[in-house]
Structure formats: C-alpha cells, structure tokens
C-alpha cells in the first residue's frame, strides 16, 4: 500500500520533507477531481491526503469514494496552512475511527463520565 497526497505546493513540500514520495501538486483545486478519482481506483493506494480546498470543492466525489464497499483508500483531509480560522463540522479523524470500528466512541461533555467521589 502506498500513501499519496493531492495538495497545494506548500503542503506537498512539507509532506516530502516528512518522507512522502508520491505528492501530486494541485495548482487549481477545481481540476483535482479527475486525479482524485484516478488515485482512488488504483489498487495500490491505501491513503490519500488532500487539503481542505480540494475537499470542499469535491465533497460529493469524496463521499462517494468513502461510501463504497472498499476499505481502501482512506481519504484524510488536512487544513491548509493559510487558513487562520478553525473550521467546524465533521472531524475526519473521528469519522475514520467510526468507520473502522463501527461505533462512535466520542461522547458529549460530561456524558458517560462517572462522578468523582
């Protein structure tokens, strides 16, 4: 299995410095859909790392890939470095854990925590 990235040049450079060999640089997030589909059909691809700009523009395609009966590829979304605000909504790591074990292990604040004695 291989790990690939489909990101902007800044993120790709950081991933390459971290040892990732297969980094596809996307200068226009609108055009990333074809490459994302191509990578998802490759049987050797285990993990696809994408930035949030690509995820936002191609969320239907990503949902279709994730909802397929295949275990791989796992699509991991990372936040672009130029984003200052915290995005709210779906936590991709929480979603991955839920898909892997079939149960949502998180709880709301204080819920399910036994009282201190």
N, C-alpha and C positions, 0 to 999 in steps of 0.2 A: 504494500500500500504506500502511496505517496501523498505528501501534503503539498498543495499548491495554493498560490494566492492570486487574487484578481483585485488589485488595489491601485491607488494613486501612486505616483513616483516616490513620495516621501515615505509612505508606509512600506512600499516594496524595498526601499533601501534599508530600513530598519530590520525587516524580516530577513533580508540577505545577510546583514551583519550578524543576525542570530543563527545563521546556518541554513536557512531555507534556500534550496537551489532553484526551484521552479516558481518564479514570480512573473506574472503577466501584468504589465503596466497598462492601465487604462487611463487614457487622457480625457476621454469623453464617456461618462457613465451611461449615457443613452445607448452606446454601442456595445455594452458589456453583455447584453442578453444572449447573443449568439455564442460567445466564448463560454459563458456560464453553462449553457445547455450542452455544449461540446464537452466541457470538463465533467459534467455530471453523468454523461453517458460512457465515459472512459472507465472501464472496469478496474483499472489500477489506481484510480483516485479515491482516497479514503477521506480526506478532509480538504474542504475548500474554504479559504479565508477570504472574506470580502469586506470592503469598507462600507460604512453606513450610507454613503451616497448611492452606491450601486444597489444596496439592499432596498433603499427607499424607492428607487425607480423600477425595480424588478421584483417587487414583493409577491406578485401573483405567480411568477415563474418559480421563485424560491419556495413558496408554499406548495406548489405542485410537485417539486422535487422532494421536499420533505414529507409530503403525504403519500408518496409512492411506497410500495411494499418493500423496497430495498432498504437495507440497513445503511449502506454507504452510497453516496458520500454524505458526510456530516458537513453542514454549512455553518461556519462560525462568522458572525458579524462583529467587526471591531469598529470603534469610534475613530473618526479622522482626527488628527492632532489639531486641526484648525478650528474645531468645534469647542466653544467655551462652555456652553450651557449643558446641563445634564438632561439627557433625553429620558422621558418616562414612557412606560408601556411594557412591552414584552421583554423579559430578561432572557437573552439567548442561552445562557448557561443553565438557568433554571429549566428552560424548555428542553434542553438536551438531556438533563438528568431525568426529567419526567418521561421523555420518550424512551430512555434507556431502561429504566426500571419499571415504568408503567404506573407510577404513583407520584403525586405531588407531595414532596416531603417538607415543603415550607409551611409555616403557619403564620397567622396574623399576630400582631403584637400581643404578647401575653397569653394567647390562646394555647392551651395544651401544656402550659408550664405549671408544674406543681407549686403550691405556695411554700414559702420558706417558713420553717418552724423556729 
